Amino acid sequence: MTAPRPLTAAAVAPASPARRHLLASSLAVGAALVAGAPFVRRARAAAPFTLPPLPYADTALDPVISANTLGFHHGKHHKGYVDNLNKLVAGTPLADMPLEQIVMTTAGKPEQGAIFNNAAQVWNHTFYWQSLSPKGGGRPGGALGEAIDRDFGSLDELRKQWLAAATGQFGSGWAWLVVDGSGKLGVAKTPNAEMPLTRNLRPLLVIDVWEHAYYLDWQNRRADHVTALLDSRIHWGFAAENLARGG
């Protein structure tokens, strides 16, 4: 897979081998977060999900992402998805499920679209914060660097394809570095709340291209924002951890 690949919605059969594989993949990626900072934080039964804290100070990503943007993005948008999810699953069997299982259970089911959208957005945003670092950018080495050279030809080609996916996503969405079922790296873009886990792709990193992720700082210059992230904020170490854990 050497070019951005659009992803389409598909239902997941409750007891299929593919469903079990996807759920296992999602749990594996969840385990890749910083030790001691669980991907989904459980609270009281009335509100089973709480907002995970940022893994850095709100000023740490300046000037690429300002504290003002982080305050709205994390404290308003991300928190809003958490609050909505708690309301939507209250009093249902979903309230007792891990976040990843809610995503997989509701994927591709229009009657549960609101639950999927909010659960997936909680997951996507939590993964996004981990995909960034105040000391990001540079050139990844080790197994990740070798895989990038093997599957893209060079880091420059990966950057080119990732930028094309991020700028080519019409409207709101996400641009991902992923691994397919054969272990090959690729770039994918997803609209709105969609995510690779439901498409049998394992995410390594993601860039948020919803306008609220960059508009206060960059206005309509999405390409400049994405380029700045790739230059100095993308967290190759997080990608390397996810690649090493497999799925």
N, C-alpha and C positions, 0 to 999 in steps of 0.2 A: 504494500500500500504506500504509494509515493506521492499522492496528491490528496487535497481535501476531499472528503467523501460525505455527501449529504446523508442524513439519517432520517428514516421514516418511522412513524409510529407503528407498533405491533403489539398485540395482546400477548401476555405470557400465561401459558397454561399452568394451572395450579400445581400439578404434580409431575410435570415433564422434566426430563434430564436437563434441558436447557435452563429451566427455571432454577433448578438446584445449583447449576453452574454459575448463573448470574448472581444469585444470592451469595454464594461463596465468594465470588469476585468482589462484591460490594463490601462484604465483611472484611476481606483481606485489605482492601484499600482503607477502610475505616481504621484498621489496626496500624496503618502507616503513619498516623498522626503522632505529634510529639508525646513522648511518654509522660503519663500523669495527666494528660489533657484529653479526656475521652471525647470521641467524635459526637456522641449524643449524651447529653447530661440529663439524668433522670431526677425529677423532683417529686412532689407529692402527686398522688394519683389524679387529682383534679387538673393538674398541669404537668403532664409527664415529660415535656421537653422544655429546656431552658436555653437561653442564648449563650453559646460558647464565647468566652472572651477572646479578644484579638491576641495573637501570639507575639505582639510587639506593641510599643507605645503608639498612640495615635499620631504622633509626629514623625515616626520612624521612616515613613516612605516618602517624606518630602524630598525634593519638590515634585516628584512624579505623581504622587497622590497626596494631597494636602490633608491636614488634620480635619479641616472643615468637611471635605468629601468623606473621609472615613467616619466622622461623626454621624452624618446622615445615612451613609451606606450601611454601616454596621448597626448603629443605634436605632435607626428608623426602618430601613427596608428589611434588613435581615431579621431584626426583632419582630417586625410586622408579620413575616412569614411564620415565625415560631408561634406567635400569639394566635394567628389564624389557624394553624395546624392544631394547636391544643383545643380550640373551640370546635373544630370540625370532627375530631376523633373522640371527644368527650362522650362517655357512656357507650362506646362501641368496643368490639374486640380489638380494633386497631390501636387503642390507647395502650395496650399491653405489649405491643410489638416494638422491636428496635426500629429506628428510623429507616434503615436500609430495607427492612422487610416491608414496611408500609409503602415505600417507593415501588418495590417489585410487585406487591400485591395489587396496587391500583393502576399500574402502567397499562396504557392502552384500553382503559375502561372509561368511556365517556361519562357514565353515571357517577364515577368517582374522580372526575377530572379536577375538581377543586382541591380534593385531598392530595392527589398526585402533585399538582402544581405547587402547593405550599410545602409539602414534604420534600420534593425534589429541589426546590429553591433553598430550603434550609440546608440540605446536603451540599448542593452546588456552591453556596456561599461559604460554608465551612471549609470546603476543599479549596476554594479560591484564596482565602486568607492564608492557608498553608502553602499555596503555590507562589507566594511573594515573600521577599526577604529584603531587609535594609541593605544587605551585602550581597544582593543577587547579581545576575548577569555573568559575564565572563564566558569561559569555555569549559563545558563539563568534560571530565576525564573518566577513566576506568571503564566499566562495562557499559555505562550509559553513553559515553563518548564513542566507544566502538560501535554500539548499536546505531547511533545517529549516522556515523560515517557509512556503515553498511547499508542502511535503509534509505537514507536521503542523499548520500554521496558526500555531504559536508554539512557543517553547522549553518553555513550561509544559506544553503538550499532549504534546510528546515525553517530557518527564520523567514525566508521568502514565502514558503508555502503557508506558514502559520499566519504571517501578516495578511496574505491573500484571503485566508479563511476568516480572519477577524474583521477585515474591512468588507469582505464579500457577503457577510451575514446580513441580510436585509432586516432592518428593524432590530429588535432586542434578541439577545442570545449569548452564546458562549463559543469560544474557540479552544480546542483541546489538543494536547499531545496524548496519543493513545497507543495501546498495544492490541493487536487483533489476536484471534485464537491461535494463530500459528507462531506468535511471538514477534511479529513484525511491527515496527513503529510506523505510525502514520499521523496525519492531522485530520481532525474532524470538526465540523461546526454544527451546532444544534440551536434551534430557535427556542425562545421563551424559556420554559423550565426543563426542556428535554435534556437528556444526559446519556453518556455512552453506556452506562451499566445495563440499561434495558435493551441495548443493541448488541450485546455480546462483545463489547469493547471495554478494555480496562483503562481508565484514565491515569495519566502520570502527572499532568499539570493542566491548568486551565487559565484562560484570560476571560474576564467578564466584559462583554461589549454592550450590555445595557447602558443607555445614556446616563443613568444616574451614577455609573461607575467612574465616569470621567468628565461629565459636562461642566461641572463647576470649575474645573481646572483647565480643560482643554477645549471647551465649547464643541464645535463640530469637527475638530481635528482628531478623529478617531485613529487614523493611521499614525499620527505623531505620538499619541498616547501609547499605542501598542508598541511602537518602536522603542520608546523610552523604557517601557517595562522589560522588553527583551534585552535592552542594553544594560540595565542596572538593577532590576528588581525581580526578575524571574528566578525562582528558587530551584536550581538544578539539583541541589542536594536532596530536596523532597522527591523529585522525580527519580533520582538514583535509588532512594529507599523503596519507593513503590515498585520500581522495576525489579529490584533484588528480591522482594517478597513474593513476587509472582502472583498467580491467581488461580 
